[in-house]
Amino acid sequence: MTDFLVIGGGIMGMLSSYALTQKGYSVQLLESQQCGREASWAGGGIVSPLNPWNYPASISRLTQFSQQLYPDLVNQLTDQTGIDPELYSTGMLTCQPAIEGGSNSSTIDQAVDWANQYDIELEILDQYAIGQLQPDLTSAISQGLWMPAVSNIRNPRLLKALKKAISQEPLISIQENCPVVELLLEGEKVQGAATKAGNFYAGNTLVTSGAWSQQLLGKAAAERSIWPIRGQMLLYKPGPKLLNTIVLSGNQYLIPRKDGHILVGSTLEDVGFDNTTTEQAYVELKAFAESMLPALADYPVIQQWAGLRPASPDGIPHIGPVANYENLFINAGHFRNGVVLAPGSVQVLIEQMLGEPTSLDCTAYQSISR
Ligand SMILES: Cc1cc2nc3c(=O)[nH]c(=O)nc-3n(C[C@H](O)[C@H](O)[C@H](O)COP(=O)(O)OP(=O)(O)OC[C@H]3O[C@@H](n4cnc5c(N)ncnc54)[C@H](O)[C@@H]3O)c2cc1C
C-alpha cells in the first residue's frame, strides 16, 4: 500500500511529497486541476512576511527557520531539474507613514525590538538614504525600515522545478484533474480518499489543499479554521530596470524580479471561492504602483491575476496531526506567508508525521489537533 496520500499539489503538497520520497516513502499525490496553479502560483514570492514585527513568535521562528532552508532547496532543485527558481536577494524597504502626517515612533520601536530579538539586520533610513538606495522611487517617502537580507523568489518557477523533480521520482505517482470528493474516514482512521476516478488508499493521508482544506476536512476541523481571501496582482515589464528592492507601503508592495519584471500587489478580499480579477483592483494597484514609482506610468500593465490565500485564525498555519484521527495530517492555512514558510513547515510536518523530535516547538500550529 502507498505510504502517504497527499491531497493538493500547491507548494505545500509538492514540497511535502518531495521531502517524503527523499526519506524513502511512497506518495500518491492527488490534484483537482494542474499542480502549482492556485495560490502558490499567484503569490508574490517575498521570502518574508510583510511588517514581520507584527506577527507572533510562532511565525517569526518558523520564518527564520524556513528562510535558512531556502538556499539549499533552490540549489538542489536547480541541479536536479535545470530550472532556476531565481532566489533574488533584493532587501525590503518598508515605508513609514510619517508622510501621511502620523507618528510612527511606536512602529519603529516595535520593529527595532523585534530585529534585536531575532538578530535580524534592520536599519532606519531617512529620505536621503532612501533616494540613494532607490533613485526612481517617489521622493515623498521620508522614512523607511530597511531589511537588506530579504529575498524574493520566482514562485511559478519554483513550482515548475518542484513539479519536474517529483515527476522524475519513481516513488511518487501524480494524478492531476482528480479532485478528492471526500475523505474515507472509518472510526479513528482514514483509509484514503474518494474521487470520481475511484478510491485511493494509503497508510497516512495529508491534506495540503490550501484554501479548500476546510471543505475537505468537514467535521474533522472546527468551523472557520481555514477560508479563502482573494489577492490580486499586476505585472509590468519596463524596458530599463527601475527597481532593485522590494518596497512596501501599507498593505501594498512592489517586487522586482531579476529580469526587470515588476509585480504589484495586493488586495485582501473576503469574497469566498471567487478568484476572478476586478477592474477596481486594477485601478487601485496601478495608481499605487505609479505613485511609488512614477516612471511606471510610461509602461503598460502586461498581466493581472488573482489567487485565493488560505487564511487562518491570526494567520497561524495548521501543521501536524488532525485531532481524533491517528493517520490524518494537515499542512495548510499559511495565509499571506505560504511561500516563505513552506520549507520550514514541511520539515516540521514530516518530523511530526514520522514521530521524530521537531526542530521547533509546534504547539501553536496544532490548533486543529487540539
Ligand atoms: C496575491 C497573493 C500574493 C501572495 N504573496 C506571497 C508572498 O509574497 N510571500 C509568501 O510567502 N506568500 C504569499 N502568498 C501566500 C501564498 O501564496 C500561500 O500561502 C501559499 O501558496 C499556499 O500554498 P498551498 O499549497 O497551501 O495552497 P495552493 O497553492 O492553493 O494549493 C492547494 C492545491 O490544492 C488543490 N486542491 C484543492 N482542493 C482539492 C481537492 N478536493 N482535491 C485535490 N486537490 C485539491 C488546489 O487545486 C491547489 O492546487 C500570496 C498569495 C496571494 C494570493
The ligand as an SDF file (V2000), in Angstrom:
LIG
                    3D

 53 58  0  0  0  0  0  0  0  0999 V2000
   -1.8020   37.5780   -4.4100 C   0  0  0  0  0  0  0  0  0  0  0  0
   -1.0340   36.7390   -3.4480 C   0  0  0  0  0  0  0  0  0  0  0  0
    0.2290   37.1740   -3.0210 C   0  0  0  0  0  0  0  0  0  0  0  0
    0.9770   36.3830   -2.1570 C   0  0  0  0  0  0  0  0  0  0  0  0
    2.2500   36.7530   -1.8540 N   0  0  0  0  0  0  0  0  0  0  0  0
    3.0110   35.9710   -1.0450 C   0  0  0  0  0  0  0  0  0  0  0  0
    4.3660   36.3140   -0.7890 C   0  0  0  0  0  0  0  0  0  0  0  0
    4.8920   37.2900   -1.3280 O   0  0  0  0  0  0  0  0  0  0  0  0
    5.0790   35.5230    0.0630 N   0  0  0  0  0  0  0  0  0  0  0  0
    4.5320   34.4340    0.6810 C   0  0  0  0  0  0  0  0  0  0  0  0
    5.2090   33.7770    1.4550 O   0  0  0  0  0  0  0  0  0  0  0  0
    3.2530   34.0600    0.4010 N   0  0  0  0  0  0  0  0  0  0  0  0
    2.4850   34.8010   -0.4220 C   0  0  0  0  0  0  0  0  0  0  0  0
    1.1820   34.4620   -0.6860 N   0  0  0  0  0  0  0  0  0  0  0  0
    0.5860   33.3360    0.0380 C   0  0  0  0  0  0  0  0  0  0  0  0
    0.9810   32.0070   -0.5410 C   0  0  0  0  0  0  0  0  0  0  0  0
    0.9090   32.0660   -1.9430 O   0  0  0  0  0  0  0  0  0  0  0  0
    0.0620   30.9020    0.0300 C   0  0  0  0  0  0  0  0  0  0  0  0
    0.0460   30.9510    1.4270 O   0  0  0  0  0  0  0  0  0  0  0  0
    0.5620   29.5210   -0.3950 C   0  0  0  0  0  0  0  0  0  0  0  0
    0.7950   29.4720   -1.7650 O   0  0  0  0  0  0  0  0  0  0  0  0
   -0.4240   28.4180   -0.0230 C   0  0  0  0  0  0  0  0  0  0  0  0
    0.0530   27.2180   -0.5750 O   0  0  0  0  0  0  0  0  0  0  0  0
   -0.8370   25.9030   -0.5600 P   0  0  0  0  0  0  0  0  0  0  0  0
   -0.0410   24.8270   -1.1920 O   0  0  0  0  0  0  0  0  0  0  0  0
   -1.3370   25.6860    0.8300 O   0  0  0  0  0  0  0  0  0  0  0  0
   -2.1290   26.2980   -1.4200 O   0  0  0  0  0  0  0  0  0  0  0  0
   -2.3830   26.2850   -3.0110 P   0  0  0  0  0  0  0  0  0  0  0  0
   -1.2210   26.7710   -3.7600 O   0  0  0  0  0  0  0  0  0  0  0  0
   -3.6820   26.9880   -3.2300 O   0  0  0  0  0  0  0  0  0  0  0  0
   -2.5260   24.7530   -3.3500 O   0  0  0  0  0  0  0  0  0  0  0  0
   -3.6270   23.9860   -2.9320 C   0  0  0  0  0  0  0  0  0  0  0  0
   -3.8920   22.9790   -4.0170 C   0  0  0  0  0  0  0  0  0  0  0  0
   -4.8870   22.0600   -3.5800 O   0  0  0  0  0  0  0  0  0  0  0  0
   -5.7070   21.7370   -4.6960 C   0  0  0  0  0  0  0  0  0  0  0  0
   -6.9790   21.2250   -4.1800 N   0  0  0  0  0  0  0  0  0  0  0  0
   -7.9550   21.9140   -3.5460 C   0  0  0  0  0  0  0  0  0  0  0  0
   -8.9790   21.1130   -3.2270 N   0  0  0  0  0  0  0  0  0  0  0  0
   -8.6480   19.8680   -3.6720 C   0  0  0  0  0  0  0  0  0  0  0  0
   -9.3070   18.6200   -3.6730 C   0  0  0  0  0  0  0  0  0  0  0  0
  -10.5340   18.4650   -3.1350 N   0  0  0  0  0  0  0  0  0  0  0  0
   -8.6790   17.5510   -4.2380 N   0  0  0  0  0  0  0  0  0  0  0  0
   -7.4440   17.6650   -4.8010 C   0  0  0  0  0  0  0  0  0  0  0  0
   -6.7920   18.8490   -4.8400 N   0  0  0  0  0  0  0  0  0  0  0  0
   -7.3760   19.9310   -4.2800 C   0  0  0  0  0  0  0  0  0  0  0  0
   -5.8220   23.0630   -5.4370 C   0  0  0  0  0  0  0  0  0  0  0  0
   -6.2300   22.8640   -6.8020 O   0  0  0  0  0  0  0  0  0  0  0  0
   -4.4200   23.6130   -5.3070 C   0  0  0  0  0  0  0  0  0  0  0  0
   -3.5900   23.2440   -6.4010 O   0  0  0  0  0  0  0  0  0  0  0  0
    0.4250   35.1840   -1.6130 C   0  0  0  0  0  0  0  0  0  0  0  0
   -0.8260   34.7520   -2.0580 C   0  0  0  0  0  0  0  0  0  0  0  0
   -1.5430   35.5070   -2.9750 C   0  0  0  0  0  0  0  0  0  0  0  0
   -2.8710   35.0010   -3.4550 C   0  0  0  0  0  0  0  0  0  0  0  0
  1  2  1  0
  2  3  1  0
  2 52  2  0
  3  4  2  0
  4  5  1  0
  4 50  1  0
  5  6  2  0
  6  7  1  0
  6 13  1  0
  7  8  2  0
  7  9  1  0
  9 10  1  0
 10 11  2  0
 10 12  1  0
 12 13  2  0
 13 14  1  0
 14 15  1  0
 14 50  1  0
 15 16  1  0
 16 17  1  0
 16 18  1  0
 18 19  1  0
 18 20  1  0
 20 21  1  0
 20 22  1  0
 22 23  1  0
 23 24  1  0
 24 25  2  0
 24 26  1  0
 24 27  1  0
 27 28  1  0
 28 29  2  0
 28 30  1  0
 28 31  1  0
 31 32  1  0
 32 33  1  0
 33 34  1  0
 33 48  1  0
 34 35  1  0
 35 36  1  0
 35 46  1  0
 36 37  1  0
 36 45  1  0
 37 38  2  0
 38 39  1  0
 39 40  1  0
 39 45  2  0
 40 41  1  0
 40 42  2  0
 42 43  1  0
 43 44  2  0
 44 45  1  0
 46 47  1  0
 46 48  1  0
 48 49  1  0
 50 51  2  0
 51 52  1  0
 52 53  1  0
M  END
$$$$
